[in-house]
């Protein structure tokens, strides 16, 4: 994670609260594939399995995790599409 990227403006937001695994990963990946290389996607995830599975699965697919921050009732994941 690169802390300097954590404050970068996002290019898209995906609210996946209430979305079960593995659908949340699939939706995240589909959104990233639609975006331009280098774009920054913010994803809102529930705690528990989504938080455990989605970032790791994205890393395995070659996406860069910029930040993962806890919010009040969910987690904010920022991921960059490779250039």
Secondary structure, DSSP 4 states (H G I P E B T S, - for coil): --GGGGGSPPSEEEE-TTPPTTHHHHHHHHHHHHSPTT-EEEEEE-TTHHHHHHHHHHHHTTPEEEEEEE-SSSEEEEEE---
